[in-house]
Amino acid sequence: MSLFDFFGGGASQAAEAAPAVNSPERLALYQKEWCPYCQRVKAVVAELGLELAEYDTNDSEHLQALMAGGGQRMVPCLRIEQDNGDYFWLYESADIAAYLRMHFGKDS
């Protein structure tokens, strides 16, 4: 069973609604080291060979940035920088994994 199978194999509505970006440099992952859902996303990031900025929300500065931008303290959260400089905040590990596969997977 691959991670693709684990996450259902298809893109979610949330992942499809998120803006497309052409570079992982425009992505940042807000996470906690002990969070199993965060680890699942990080496994997909590694599998795809991506390098993302990561912010541990155990650091109060990163937690405040997450809450100010995304409105929730839930992790994992993928911050996506849009062409106009605004940010789109994508929550839920399965949605984040689907988004990464859709835009950076081998068939993207």
TORKEKOL-815988 format. One record per residue: residue number from 1; residue in one letter; x, y, z of N, C-alpha, C, O in turn. Coordinates in Angstrom, 2 decimals, always signed. Each point is the difference from the previous one (the first is absolute). Last residue first. Example, Ala and Ser with C-alpha at 12.3 -4.5 7.8 and 13.67 -1.06 7.14 Angstrom:
<k=2&r=S&n.xx=+12.85&n.yy=-2.25&n.zz=+7.08&ca.xx=+0.82&ca.yy=+1.19&ca.zz=+0.06&c.xx=-0.77&c.yy=+1.09&c.zz=+0.73&o.xx=+0.51&o.yy=+1.11&o.zz=+0.17>
<k=1&r=A&n.xx=-0.22&n.yy=-6.83&n.zz=-0.24&ca.xx=-0.89&ca.yy=+1.19&ca.zz=+0.00&c.xx=+0.90&c.yy=+1.20&c.zz=+0.00&o.xx=+1.04&o.yy=-0.02&o.zz=+0.66>
***
This chain:
<k=108&r=S&n.xx=+1.92&n.yy=+15.35&n.zz=-12.94&ca.xx=-0.55&ca.yy=+1.37&ca.zz=+0.02&c.xx=+0.43&c.yy=+0.79&c.zz=-1.22&o.xx=-0.37&o.yy=+1.16&o.zz=-0.14>
<k=107&r=D&n.xx=+1.43&n.yy=-5.83&n.zz=+1.75&ca.xx=-0.99&ca.yy=+0.16&ca.zz=-1.07&c.xx=-0.56&c.yy=+1.42&c.zz=-0.08&o.xx=-0.96&o.yy=+0.25&o.zz=-0.73>
<k=106&r=K&n.xx=+4.18&n.yy=-1.61&n.zz=+4.08&ca.xx=+0.59&ca.yy=-0.35&ca.zz=-1.29&c.xx=-0.96&c.yy=+0.19&c.zz=-1.17&o.xx=+0.44&o.yy=+0.19&o.zz=-1.13>
<k=105&r=G&n.xx=-1.17&n.yy=+2.89&n.zz=+5.47&ca.xx=+0.20&ca.yy=-1.42&ca.zz=-0.22&c.xx=+0.51&c.yy=-0.28&c.zz=-1.41&o.xx=+0.04&o.yy=+0.90&o.zz=-0.84>
<k=104&r=F&n.xx=-1.43&n.yy=+3.41&n.zz=+2.87&ca.xx=+1.43&ca.yy=-0.31&ca.zz=-0.03&c.xx=+0.30&c.yy=-1.49&c.zz=-0.19&o.xx=+1.16&o.yy=-0.40&o.zz=+0.00>
<k=103&r=H&n.xx=-5.67&n.yy=+2.48&n.zz=+0.21&ca.xx=+0.82&ca.yy=+1.05&ca.zz=-0.60&c.xx=+1.49&c.yy=-0.34&c.zz=-0.14&o.xx=+0.70&o.yy=+0.63&o.zz=-0.79>
<k=102&r=M&n.xx=-4.06&n.yy=-3.68&n.zz=+2.66&ca.xx=-0.62&ca.yy=+0.57&ca.zz=-1.19&c.xx=+0.94&c.yy=+0.97&c.zz=-0.71&o.xx=+0.06&o.yy=+0.02&o.zz=-1.23>
<k=101&r=R&n.xx=+1.19&n.yy=-1.90&n.zz=+5.43&ca.xx=+0.05&ca.yy=-1.00&ca.zz=-1.08&c.xx=-0.53&c.yy=+0.57&c.zz=-1.31&o.xx=+0.55&o.yy=-0.26&o.zz=-1.07>
<k=100&r=L&n.xx=-0.88&n.yy=+2.96&n.zz=+4.91&ca.xx=+1.40&ca.yy=-0.18&ca.zz=-0.37&c.xx=+0.15&c.yy=-1.00&c.zz=-1.14&o.xx=+0.77&o.yy=+0.22&o.zz=-0.93>
<k=99&r=Y&n.xx=-5.09&n.yy=+0.41&n.zz=+2.75&ca.xx=+0.46&ca.yy=+1.22&ca.zz=-0.68&c.xx=+1.44&c.yy=-0.19&c.zz=-0.50&o.xx=+0.30&o.yy=+0.30&o.zz=-1.15>
<k=98&r=A&n.xx=-2.14&n.yy=-3.69&n.zz=+3.84&ca.xx=-0.62&ca.yy=+0.00&ca.zz=-1.33&c.xx=+0.47&c.yy=+1.20&c.zz=-0.82&o.xx=+0.29&o.yy=-0.13&o.zz=-1.19>
<k=97&r=A&n.xx=+1.08&n.yy=-0.10&n.zz=+5.69&ca.xx=+0.65&ca.yy=-1.05&ca.zz=-0.79&c.xx=-0.55&c.yy=-0.03&c.zz=-1.42&o.xx=+0.76&o.yy=-0.12&o.zz=-0.96>
<k=96&r=I&n.xx=-2.86&n.yy=+3.01&n.zz=+3.97&ca.xx=+1.35&ca.yy=+0.49&ca.zz=-0.30&c.xx=+0.73&c.yy=-1.02&c.zz=-0.87&o.xx=+0.64&o.yy=+0.36&o.zz=-0.99>
<k=95&r=D&n.xx=-4.84&n.yy=-1.58&n.zz=+2.62&ca.xx=-0.14&ca.yy=+1.06&ca.zz=-1.01&c.xx=+1.37&c.yy=+0.53&c.zz=-0.41&o.xx=+0.24&o.yy=+0.26&o.zz=-1.18>
<k=94&r=A&n.xx=-0.42&n.yy=-3.41&n.zz=+4.67&ca.xx=-0.38&ca.yy=-0.64&ca.zz=-1.27&c.xx=-0.13&c.yy=+1.03&c.zz=-1.11&o.xx=+0.39&o.yy=-0.27&o.zz=-1.14>
<k=93&r=S&n.xx=+0.52&n.yy=+1.83&n.zz=+5.57&ca.xx=+1.13&ca.yy=-0.72&ca.zz=-0.59&c.xx=-0.34&c.yy=-0.65&c.zz=-1.34&o.xx=+0.81&o.yy=+0.04&o.zz=-0.93>
<k=92&r=E&n.xx=-2.96&n.yy=+4.48&n.zz=+3.12&ca.xx=-0.31&ca.yy=-1.43&ca.zz=-0.12&c.xx=+1.10&c.yy=-0.73&c.zz=-0.77&o.xx=+0.31&o.yy=+0.35&o.zz=-1.14>
<k=91&r=Y&n.xx=-1.04&n.yy=+5.02&n.zz=+0.32&ca.xx=+0.07&ca.yy=-0.87&ca.zz=+1.18&c.xx=-0.33&c.yy=-1.43&c.zz=-0.40&o.xx=-0.43&o.yy=-0.26&o.zz=-1.12>
<k=90&r=L&n.xx=+2.13&n.yy=+5.20&n.zz=-1.28&ca.xx=-0.62&ca.yy=-1.31&ca.zz=-0.23&c.xx=+0.26&c.yy=-0.89&c.zz=+1.22&o.xx=+1.15&o.yy=-0.29&o.zz=+0.34>
<k=89&r=W&n.xx=-1.09&n.yy=+5.79&n.zz=-2.05&ca.xx=+0.36&ca.yy=-0.91&ca.zz=+1.09&c.xx=-0.77&c.yy=-1.30&c.zz=-0.17&o.xx=-1.23&o.yy=+0.00&o.zz=+0.06>
<k=88&r=F&n.xx=+3.13&n.yy=+4.51&n.zz=-3.08&ca.xx=-1.10&ca.yy=-0.94&ca.zz=+0.13&c.xx=+0.46&c.yy=-1.03&c.zz=+1.01&o.xx=+1.13&o.yy=-0.48&o.zz=-0.08>
<k=87&r=Y&n.xx=+0.56&n.yy=+5.84&n.zz=-1.10&ca.xx=+0.22&ca.yy=-1.38&ca.zz=+0.40&c.xx=-1.32&c.yy=-0.76&c.zz=+0.05&o.xx=-1.03&o.yy=+0.55&o.zz=+0.40>
<k=86&r=D&n.xx=+3.13&n.yy=+3.94&n.zz=-3.43&ca.xx=-0.86&ca.yy=-0.45&ca.zz=+1.10&c.xx=+0.31&c.yy=-1.46&c.zz=+0.30&o.xx=+0.61&o.yy=-0.71&o.zz=-0.80>
<k=85&r=G&n.xx=+1.42&n.yy=+3.08&n.zz=-2.87&ca.xx=+0.67&ca.yy=+0.18&ca.zz=+1.29&c.xx=-0.85&c.yy=-0.37&c.zz=+1.20&o.xx=+0.51&o.yy=-0.05&o.zz=+1.12>
<k=84&r=N&n.xx=-1.44&n.yy=-0.46&n.zz=-5.98&ca.xx=-0.21&ca.yy=+1.39&ca.zz=+0.44&c.xx=+0.63&c.yy=+0.30&c.zz=+1.35&o.xx=-0.13&o.yy=+1.10&o.zz=+0.52>
<k=83&r=D&n.xx=+0.26&n.yy=-5.52&n.zz=-2.50&ca.xx=+0.69&ca.yy=+0.93&ca.zz=-0.90&c.xx=-0.12&c.yy=+1.45&c.zz=+0.45&o.xx=+0.91&o.yy=+0.79&o.zz=-0.23>
<k=82&r=Q&n.xx=-1.33&n.yy=-4.46&n.zz=+4.10&ca.xx=-0.61&ca.yy=+0.18&ca.zz=-1.31&c.xx=+0.78&c.yy=+1.03&c.zz=-0.82&o.xx=+0.86&o.yy=+0.71&o.zz=+0.52>
<k=81&r=E&n.xx=+0.43&n.yy=-4.24&n.zz=+3.64&ca.xx=+0.11&ca.yy=+1.39&ca.zz=-0.44&c.xx=-0.52&c.yy=+0.11&c.zz=-1.43&o.xx=+0.52&o.yy=-0.63&o.zz=-0.92>
<k=80&r=I&n.xx=-1.54&n.yy=-2.88&n.zz=+5.12&ca.xx=+0.27&ca.yy=+0.08&ca.zz=-1.43&c.xx=+0.02&c.yy=+1.47&c.zz=-0.40&o.xx=-1.00&o.yy=+0.70&o.zz=+0.15>
<k=79&r=R&n.xx=+1.33&n.yy=-4.18&n.zz=+4.44&ca.xx=-0.19&ca.yy=+1.38&ca.zz=-0.45&c.xx=+0.46&c.yy=+0.08&c.zz=-1.45&o.xx=+1.14&o.yy=-0.34&o.zz=-0.32>
<k=78&r=L&n.xx=-2.90&n.yy=-3.85&n.zz=+3.61&ca.xx=+0.88&ca.yy=+0.41&ca.zz=-1.09&c.xx=-0.37&c.yy=+1.42&c.zz=-0.41&o.xx=-1.13&o.yy=+0.27&o.zz=-0.40>
<k=77&r=C&n.xx=+0.60&n.yy=-3.52&n.zz=+5.05&ca.xx=-0.60&ca.yy=+1.01&ca.zz=-0.86&c.xx=+1.04&c.yy=+0.40&c.zz=-1.04&o.xx=+1.15&o.yy=+0.29&o.zz=+0.33>
<k=76&r=P&n.xx=-2.30&n.yy=-4.53&n.zz=+3.69&ca.xx=+0.83&ca.yy=+0.79&ca.zz=-0.89&c.xx=-0.82&c.yy=+1.02&c.zz=-0.78&o.xx=-1.21&o.yy=-0.14&o.zz=-0.18>
<k=75&r=V&n.xx=-0.12&n.yy=+0.54&n.zz=+4.36&ca.xx=+1.09&ca.yy=-0.41&ca.zz=-0.89&c.xx=-0.27&c.yy=-1.42&c.zz=-0.46&o.xx=-0.66&o.yy=-0.76&o.zz=+0.70>
<k=74&r=M&n.xx=-2.18&n.yy=+5.30&n.zz=+1.76&ca.xx=+0.11&ca.yy=-1.39&ca.zz=-0.40&c.xx=+1.21&c.yy=-0.21&c.zz=-0.93&o.xx=+0.28&o.yy=+0.81&o.zz=-0.88>
<k=73&r=R&n.xx=-2.30&n.yy=+3.28&n.zz=+2.88&ca.xx=+1.29&ca.yy=-0.47&ca.zz=+0.51&c.xx=+0.28&c.yy=-1.44&c.zz=-0.40&o.xx=+1.02&o.yy=-0.57&o.zz=+0.40>
<k=72&r=Q&n.xx=-3.89&n.yy=+4.75&n.zz=-2.98&ca.xx=-0.12&ca.yy=-1.18&ca.zz=+0.85&c.xx=+1.38&c.yy=-0.38&c.zz=+0.51&o.xx=+1.02&o.yy=+0.35&o.zz=-0.61>
<k=71&r=G&n.xx=-1.75&n.yy=+3.33&n.zz=-2.43&ca.xx=-1.17&ca.yy=+0.08&ca.zz=+0.86&c.xx=-0.21&c.yy=-1.19&c.zz=+0.92&o.xx=-0.93&o.yy=+0.01&o.zz=+0.81>
<k=70&r=G&n.xx=+4.44&n.yy=+1.52&n.zz=-4.28&ca.xx=-0.95&ca.yy=-1.05&ca.zz=-0.32&c.xx=-1.25&c.yy=-0.02&c.zz=+0.85&o.xx=-1.01&o.yy=-0.59&o.zz=-0.38>
<k=69&r=G&n.xx=+4.48&n.yy=+4.00&n.zz=+0.95&ca.xx=-0.20&ca.yy=-0.20&ca.zz=-1.44&c.xx=-1.11&c.yy=-0.98&c.zz=-0.32&o.xx=-0.87&o.yy=+0.28&o.zz=-0.82>
<k=68&r=A&n.xx=+2.09&n.yy=+0.72&n.zz=+5.34&ca.xx=-0.31&ca.yy=+1.28&ca.zz=-0.64&c.xx=-0.31&c.yy=-0.20&c.zz=-1.48&o.xx=-0.89&o.yy=+0.66&o.zz=-0.55>
<k=67&r=M&n.xx=+2.31&n.yy=-4.39&n.zz=+3.09&ca.xx=-1.34&ca.yy=+0.43&ca.zz=+0.43&c.xx=-0.40&c.yy=+1.31&c.zz=-0.67&o.xx=-1.17&o.yy=+0.17&o.zz=-0.36>
<k=66&r=L&n.xx=+5.52&n.yy=-1.84&n.zz=-0.47&ca.xx=-1.00&ca.yy=-0.95&ca.zz=-0.50&c.xx=-1.40&c.yy=+0.48&c.zz=+0.34&o.xx=-0.88&o.yy=+0.01&o.zz=-0.86>
<k=65&r=A&n.xx=+4.48&n.yy=+2.39&n.zz=+2.65&ca.xx=-0.08&ca.yy=+0.22&ca.zz=-1.45&c.xx=-1.06&c.yy=-0.90&c.zz=-0.62&o.xx=-0.76&o.yy=+0.43&o.zz=-0.87>
<k=64&r=Q&n.xx=+1.73&n.yy=-1.03&n.zz=+5.44&ca.xx=-0.72&ca.yy=+1.26&ca.zz=-0.22&c.xx=-0.15&c.yy=+0.29&c.zz=-1.49&o.xx=-1.05&o.yy=+0.47&o.zz=-0.43>
<k=63&r=L&n.xx=+3.64&n.yy=-4.18&n.zz=+1.64&ca.xx=-1.40&ca.yy=-0.24&ca.zz=+0.31&c.xx=-0.82&c.yy=+1.26&c.zz=-0.23&o.xx=-1.10&o.yy=-0.07&o.zz=-0.57>
<k=62&r=H&n.xx=+5.73&n.yy=+0.41&n.zz=+0.16&ca.xx=-0.56&ca.yy=-0.74&ca.zz=-1.13&c.xx=-1.48&c.yy=-0.31&c.zz=+0.22&o.xx=-0.80&o.yy=+0.05&o.zz=-0.93>
<k=61&r=E&n.xx=+3.14&n.yy=+2.02&n.zz=+4.44&ca.xx=-0.01&ca.yy=+0.91&ca.zz=-1.16&c.xx=-0.63&c.yy=-0.67&c.zz=-1.22&o.xx=-0.78&o.yy=+0.62&o.zz=-0.72>
<k=60&r=S&n.xx=+1.53&n.yy=-3.13&n.zz=+4.72&ca.xx=-1.17&ca.yy=+0.89&ca.zz=+0.08&c.xx=-0.08&c.yy=+0.97&c.zz=-1.17&o.xx=-1.09&o.yy=+0.37&o.zz=-0.42>
<k=59&r=D&n.xx=+3.10&n.yy=-5.37&n.zz=+0.46&ca.xx=+0.57&ca.yy=+1.34&ca.zz=+0.10&c.xx=-1.16&c.yy=+0.99&c.zz=-0.07&o.xx=-0.74&o.yy=+0.01&o.zz=-0.99>
<k=58&r=N&n.xx=-0.28&n.yy=-4.35&n.zz=+0.27&ca.xx=+0.36&ca.yy=+0.06&ca.zz=+1.42&c.xx=+0.70&c.yy=+1.32&c.zz=+0.30&o.xx=+0.05&o.yy=+0.44&o.zz=+1.15>
<k=57&r=T&n.xx=-1.32&n.yy=-1.76&n.zz=-5.58&ca.xx=-0.90&ca.yy=+0.87&ca.zz=+0.75&c.xx=+0.15&c.yy=-0.13&c.zz=+1.50&o.xx=-0.75&o.yy=+0.62&o.zz=+0.75>
<k=56&r=D&n.xx=+4.10&n.yy=-1.20&n.zz=-5.16&ca.xx=-0.50&ca.yy=-0.76&ca.zz=+1.14&c.xx=-0.84&c.yy=+0.93&c.zz=+0.86&o.xx=+0.50&o.yy=+1.00&o.zz=+0.52>
<k=55&r=Y&n.xx=+0.89&n.yy=-0.96&n.zz=-5.91&ca.xx=-0.11&ca.yy=+0.81&ca.zz=+1.21&c.xx=-0.65&c.yy=-0.83&c.zz=+1.09&o.xx=-1.13&o.yy=-0.45&o.zz=-0.15>
<k=54&r=E&n.xx=+3.80&n.yy=+0.01&n.zz=-5.05&ca.xx=-0.80&ca.yy=-0.60&ca.zz=+1.07&c.xx=+0.06&c.yy=+0.88&c.zz=+1.23&o.xx=+1.05&o.yy=+0.50&o.zz=+0.38>
<k=53&r=A&n.xx=-0.14&n.yy=-0.56&n.zz=-6.15&ca.xx=+0.24&ca.yy=+0.69&ca.zz=+1.26&c.xx=-0.93&c.yy=-0.64&c.zz=+1.03&o.xx=-1.17&o.yy=-0.25&o.zz=-0.29>
<k=52&r=L&n.xx=+2.60&n.yy=-2.80&n.zz=-3.78&ca.xx=-0.94&ca.yy=+1.04&ca.zz=+0.42&c.xx=+0.52&c.yy=+0.69&c.zz=+1.24&o.xx=+0.68&o.yy=-0.60&o.zz=+0.82>
<k=51&r=E&n.xx=+0.79&n.yy=-2.92&n.zz=-5.08&ca.xx=+0.54&ca.yy=+0.70&ca.zz=+1.15&c.xx=-0.93&c.yy=+1.16&c.zz=+0.30&o.xx=-0.13&o.yy=+0.93&o.zz=-0.79>
<k=50&r=L&n.xx=-0.41&n.yy=-6.01&n.zz=-1.96&ca.xx=-0.19&ca.yy=+1.45&ca.zz=+0.15&c.xx=+0.74&c.yy=+0.52&c.zz=+1.22&o.xx=+0.22&o.yy=-0.72&o.zz=+0.97>
<k=49&r=G&n.xx=-0.99&n.yy=-3.92&n.zz=-3.08&ca.xx=+1.29&ca.yy=+0.67&ca.zz=-0.11&c.xx=-0.08&c.yy=+1.51&c.zz=+0.11&o.xx=+0.82&o.yy=+0.72&o.zz=-0.57>
<k=48&r=L&n.xx=-4.22&n.yy=-4.38&n.zz=+1.01&ca.xx=-0.02&ca.yy=+0.82&ca.zz=-1.22&c.xx=+1.32&c.yy=+0.75&c.zz=-0.20&o.xx=+0.20&o.yy=+0.64&o.zz=-1.03>
<k=47&r=E&n.xx=-0.82&n.yy=-3.28&n.zz=+4.93&ca.xx=-0.21&ca.yy=-0.90&ca.zz=-1.14&c.xx=+0.05&c.yy=+0.75&c.zz=-1.33&o.xx=+0.52&o.yy=-0.51&o.zz=-0.99>
<k=46&r=A&n.xx=-0.38&n.yy=+2.98&n.zz=+5.03&ca.xx=+1.25&ca.yy=-0.72&ca.zz=-0.24&c.xx=-0.11&c.yy=-0.91&c.zz=-1.22&o.xx=+0.92&o.yy=-0.06&o.zz=-0.82>
<k=45&r=V&n.xx=-4.81&n.yy=+2.28&n.zz=+2.21&ca.xx=+0.98&ca.yy=+1.00&ca.zz=-0.43&c.xx=+1.32&c.yy=-0.69&c.zz=-0.36&o.xx=+0.59&o.yy=+0.29&o.zz=-1.03>
<k=44&r=V&n.xx=-3.87&n.yy=-2.94&n.zz=+3.00&ca.xx=-0.34&ca.yy=+0.30&ca.zz=-1.39&c.xx=+0.98&c.yy=+1.02&c.zz=-0.57&o.xx=+0.44&o.yy=-0.14&o.zz=-1.14>
<k=43&r=A&n.xx=-0.02&n.yy=-0.81&n.zz=+5.67&ca.xx=+0.37&ca.yy=-1.19&ca.zz=-0.77&c.xx=-0.30&c.yy=+0.20&c.zz=-1.49&o.xx=+0.78&o.yy=-0.42&o.zz=-0.85>
<k=42&r=K&n.xx=-2.16&n.yy=+3.71&n.zz=+3.92&ca.xx=+1.45&ca.yy=+0.07&ca.zz=-0.22&c.xx=+0.50&c.yy=-1.22&c.zz=-0.77&o.xx=+0.97&o.yy=+0.10&o.zz=-0.75>
<k=41&r=V&n.xx=-5.49&n.yy=-0.01&n.zz=+2.06&ca.xx=+0.25&ca.yy=+1.00&ca.zz=-1.04&c.xx=+1.49&c.yy=+0.07&c.zz=-0.31&o.xx=+0.39&o.yy=+0.07&o.zz=-1.17>
<k=40&r=R&n.xx=-1.59&n.yy=-2.83&n.zz=+4.70&ca.xx=-0.52&ca.yy=-0.56&ca.zz=-1.26&c.xx=+0.24&c.yy=+0.97&c.zz=-1.15&o.xx=+0.42&o.yy=-0.42&o.zz=-1.08>
<k=39&r=Q&n.xx=+0.61&n.yy=+1.84&n.zz=+5.42&ca.xx=+0.99&ca.yy=-0.97&ca.zz=-0.48&c.xx=-0.45&c.yy=-0.64&c.zz=-1.31&o.xx=+0.82&o.yy=-0.29&o.zz=-0.86>
<k=38&r=C&n.xx=-3.80&n.yy=+3.14&n.zz=+3.09&ca.xx=+1.11&ca.yy=+0.78&ca.zz=-0.56&c.xx=+1.06&c.yy=-0.93&c.zz=-0.58&o.xx=+0.56&o.yy=+0.27&o.zz=-1.06>
<k=37&r=Y&n.xx=-4.03&n.yy=-2.21&n.zz=+3.42&ca.xx=-0.52&ca.yy=+0.50&ca.zz=-1.27&c.xx=+1.05&c.yy=+0.84&c.zz=-0.72&o.xx=+0.11&o.yy=-0.04&o.zz=-1.23>
<k=36&r=P&n.xx=+0.80&n.yy=-1.58&n.zz=+5.62&ca.xx=+0.05&ca.yy=-1.07&ca.zz=-1.00&c.xx=-0.53&c.yy=+0.44&c.zz=-1.37&o.xx=+0.47&o.yy=-0.49&o.zz=-1.02>
<k=35&r=C&n.xx=+2.04&n.yy=+3.50&n.zz=+4.94&ca.xx=-1.31&ca.yy=-0.20&ca.zz=-0.63&c.xx=+0.05&c.yy=-1.09&c.zz=-1.07&o.xx=+0.75&o.yy=+0.15&o.zz=-0.97>
<k=34&r=W&n.xx=+2.94&n.yy=+1.89&n.zz=+3.69&ca.xx=-0.63&ca.yy=-1.19&ca.zz=+0.57&c.xx=-1.31&c.yy=-0.38&c.zz=-0.68&o.xx=-0.57&o.yy=-1.05&o.zz=+0.30>
<k=33&r=E&n.xx=+3.20&n.yy=+5.01&n.zz=-1.55&ca.xx=+0.82&ca.yy=-1.20&ca.zz=-0.17&c.xx=-0.72&c.yy=-1.27&c.zz=+0.46&o.xx=+0.16&o.yy=-1.05&o.zz=-0.62>
<k=32&r=K&n.xx=-2.76&n.yy=+5.29&n.zz=-1.37&ca.xx=+0.60&ca.yy=-0.33&ca.zz=+1.30&c.xx=+0.73&c.yy=-1.32&c.zz=-0.18&o.xx=-0.51&o.yy=-0.91&o.zz=-0.66>
<k=31&r=Q&n.xx=-1.08&n.yy=+5.14&n.zz=-3.02&ca.xx=-0.08&ca.yy=-1.36&ca.zz=+0.54&c.xx=+0.52&c.yy=-0.05&c.zz=+1.43&o.xx=+0.54&o.yy=+0.97&o.zz=+0.53>
<k=30&r=Y&n.xx=-1.38&n.yy=+1.95&n.zz=-5.56&ca.xx=-0.09&ca.yy=+0.23&ca.zz=+1.45&c.xx=-0.31&c.yy=-1.34&c.zz=+0.62&o.xx=-0.95&o.yy=-0.67&o.zz=-0.40>
<k=29&r=L&n.xx=+3.17&n.yy=+2.08&n.zz=-4.54&ca.xx=-0.75&ca.yy=-0.95&ca.zz=+0.81&c.xx=+0.08&c.yy=+0.39&c.zz=+1.46&o.xx=+1.09&o.yy=+0.06&o.zz=+0.58>
<k=28&r=A&n.xx=-0.66&n.yy=+2.46&n.zz=-5.75&ca.xx=+0.57&ca.yy=-0.15&ca.zz=+1.35&c.xx=-0.93&c.yy=-0.91&c.zz=+0.79&o.xx=-1.22&o.yy=+0.11&o.zz=-0.07>
<k=27&r=L&n.xx=+2.38&n.yy=+1.77&n.zz=-5.46&ca.xx=-0.75&ca.yy=-0.77&ca.zz=+0.99&c.xx=+0.72&c.yy=+0.00&c.zz=+1.33&o.xx=+1.23&o.yy=+0.06&o.zz=+0.05>
<k=26&r=R&n.xx=+0.36&n.yy=+1.68&n.zz=-4.31&ca.xx=-1.16&ca.yy=+0.82&ca.zz=+0.36&c.xx=-0.90&c.yy=-0.70&c.zz=+1.01&o.xx=-1.12&o.yy=+0.45&o.zz=+0.27>
<k=25&r=E&n.xx=+5.00&n.yy=-2.46&n.zz=-2.24&ca.xx=+0.49&ca.yy=+1.14&ca.zz=+0.78&c.xx=-1.15&c.yy=+0.91&c.zz=+0.44&o.xx=+0.18&o.yy=+0.84&o.zz=+0.88>
<k=24&r=P&n.xx=-0.64&n.yy=-4.65&n.zz=-3.84&ca.xx=-0.18&ca.yy=-0.29&ca.zz=+1.42&c.xx=+0.53&c.yy=+1.13&c.zz=+0.90&o.xx=-0.28&o.yy=+0.02&o.zz=+1.19>
<k=23&r=S&n.xx=-1.71&n.yy=+0.69&n.zz=-6.25&ca.xx=+1.25&ca.yy=-0.23&ca.zz=+0.72&c.xx=-0.29&c.yy=-0.31&c.zz=+1.47&o.xx=-0.82&o.yy=+0.67&o.zz=+0.63>
<k=22&r=N&n.xx=-2.50&n.yy=+0.53&n.zz=-3.96&ca.xx=+0.96&ca.yy=-0.70&ca.zz=-0.85&c.xx=+1.31&c.yy=-0.32&c.zz=+0.71&o.xx=+0.92&o.yy=-0.56&o.zz=-0.60>
<k=21&r=V&n.xx=-6.46&n.yy=+1.02&n.zz=+2.10&ca.xx=+1.27&ca.yy=+0.73&ca.zz=-0.02&c.xx=+0.99&c.yy=-0.84&c.zz=-0.80&o.xx=-0.14&o.yy=-1.21&o.zz=-0.12>
<k=20&r=A&n.xx=-5.64&n.yy=+1.68&n.zz=+0.97&ca.xx=+1.19&ca.yy=-0.71&ca.zz=-0.48&c.xx=+1.21&c.yy=+0.92&c.zz=+0.10&o.xx=-0.10&o.yy=+1.20&o.zz=-0.25>
<k=19&r=P&n.xx=-4.45&n.yy=-0.98&n.zz=+3.46&ca.xx=+0.68&ca.yy=+0.54&ca.zz=-1.18&c.xx=+1.25&c.yy=-0.81&c.zz=-0.36&o.xx=+0.73&o.yy=-0.45&o.zz=+0.87>
<k=18&r=A&n.xx=-5.16&n.yy=-1.72&n.zz=+1.48&ca.xx=+1.19&ca.yy=+0.77&ca.zz=+0.38&c.xx=+0.72&c.yy=+0.48&c.zz=-1.26&o.xx=+0.02&o.yy=-0.70&o.zz=-1.01>
<k=17&r=A&n.xx=-3.84&n.yy=-2.25&n.zz=+0.94&ca.xx=-0.35&ca.yy=+1.41&ca.zz=+0.10&c.xx=+1.20&c.yy=+0.88&c.zz=+0.33&o.xx=-0.03&o.yy=+1.21&o.zz=-0.24>
<k=16&r=E&n.xx=+0.36&n.yy=-5.99&n.zz=+0.02&ca.xx=-0.29&ca.yy=+0.51&ca.zz=-1.33&c.xx=-0.32&c.yy=+1.49&c.zz=+0.02&o.xx=+0.27&o.yy=+0.70&o.zz=-0.98>
<k=15&r=A&n.xx=+0.40&n.yy=-2.96&n.zz=+5.06&ca.xx=+1.26&ca.yy=+0.03&ca.zz=-0.75&c.xx=-0.21&c.yy=+0.57&c.zz=-1.39&o.xx=+0.85&o.yy=+0.74&o.zz=-0.51>
<k=14&r=A&n.xx=-4.65&n.yy=-1.41&n.zz=+3.18&ca.xx=+0.82&ca.yy=+1.08&ca.zz=+0.56&c.xx=+1.31&c.yy=+0.12&c.zz=-0.76&o.xx=+0.45&o.yy=+1.11&o.zz=-0.29>
<k=13&r=Q&n.xx=-3.34&n.yy=-4.65&n.zz=-0.82&ca.xx=-0.55&ca.yy=+1.29&ca.zz=-0.45&c.xx=+0.85&c.yy=+1.15&c.zz=+0.52&o.xx=+0.23&o.yy=+0.98&o.zz=-0.72>
<k=12&r=S&n.xx=+2.40&n.yy=-5.51&n.zz=+0.16&ca.xx=-1.20&ca.yy=+0.42&ca.zz=+0.71&c.xx=-0.51&c.yy=+1.31&c.zz=-0.58&o.xx=+0.70&o.yy=+0.66&o.zz=-0.76>
<k=11&r=A&n.xx=+2.20&n.yy=-4.75&n.zz=-1.69&ca.xx=+0.05&ca.yy=+1.36&ca.zz=+0.53&c.xx=-1.32&c.yy=+0.34&c.zz=+0.67&o.xx=-1.07&o.yy=-0.35&o.zz=-0.50>
<k=10&r=G&n.xx=+2.88&n.yy=-4.78&n.zz=+0.29&ca.xx=-0.51&ca.yy=+1.07&ca.zz=-0.83&c.xx=+0.11&c.yy=+1.34&c.zz=+0.66&o.xx=+0.20&o.yy=+0.11&o.zz=+1.21>
<k=9&r=G&n.xx=+1.30&n.yy=-4.37&n.zz=+0.78&ca.xx=+0.37&ca.yy=-0.03&ca.zz=-1.39&c.xx=-0.50&c.yy=+1.13&c.zz=-0.85&o.xx=+0.54&o.yy=+0.21&o.zz=-1.09>
<k=8&r=G&n.xx=-0.66&n.yy=-1.75&n.zz=+6.04&ca.xx=-1.19&ca.yy=-0.11&ca.zz=-0.83&c.xx=+0.27&c.yy=+0.10&c.zz=-1.49&o.xx=-0.88&o.yy=-0.34&o.zz=-0.79>
<k=7&r=F&n.xx=+4.05&n.yy=+0.29&n.zz=+4.64&ca.xx=-0.74&ca.yy=+1.26&ca.zz=-0.06&c.xx=-1.16&c.yy=-0.05&c.zz=-0.98&o.xx=-0.57&o.yy=+1.05&o.zz=-0.31>
<k=6&r=F&n.xx=+3.38&n.yy=-4.85&n.zz=+0.86&ca.xx=-0.40&ca.yy=+0.38&ca.zz=+1.35&c.xx=-0.86&c.yy=+1.26&c.zz=-0.01&o.xx=-0.96&o.yy=+0.11&o.zz=+0.76>
<k=5&r=D&n.xx=+3.01&n.yy=-1.66&n.zz=-4.76&ca.xx=-1.16&ca.yy=-0.81&ca.zz=+0.38&c.xx=-0.53&c.yy=+0.42&c.zz=+1.36&o.xx=-1.22&o.yy=+0.06&o.zz=+0.21>
<k=4&r=F&n.xx=+5.13&n.yy=+1.98&n.zz=-1.60&ca.xx=-1.06&ca.yy=+0.41&ca.zz=-0.91&c.xx=-1.28&c.yy=-0.76&c.zz=+0.33&o.xx=-1.08&o.yy=+0.59&o.zz=+0.05>
<k=3&r=L&n.xx=+5.08&n.yy=-1.74&n.zz=+2.10&ca.xx=-0.65&ca.yy=+1.17&ca.zz=+0.61&c.xx=-1.14&c.yy=+0.49&c.zz=-0.87&o.xx=-0.99&o.yy=+0.53&o.zz=+0.51>
<k=2&r=S&n.xx=+2.00&n.yy=-5.62&n.zz=-1.14&ca.xx=+0.78&ca.yy=+1.23&ca.zz=-0.07&c.xx=-0.71&c.yy=+1.10&c.zz=+0.76&o.xx=-1.15&o.yy=-0.14&o.zz=+0.40>
<k=1&r=M&n.xx=+1.26&n.yy=-5.49&n.zz=-0.15&ca.xx=-0.85&ca.yy=+1.18&ca.zz=+0.00&c.xx=+0.90&c.yy=+1.24&c.zz=+0.00&o.xx=+0.87&o.yy=+0.14&o.zz=+0.85>
***
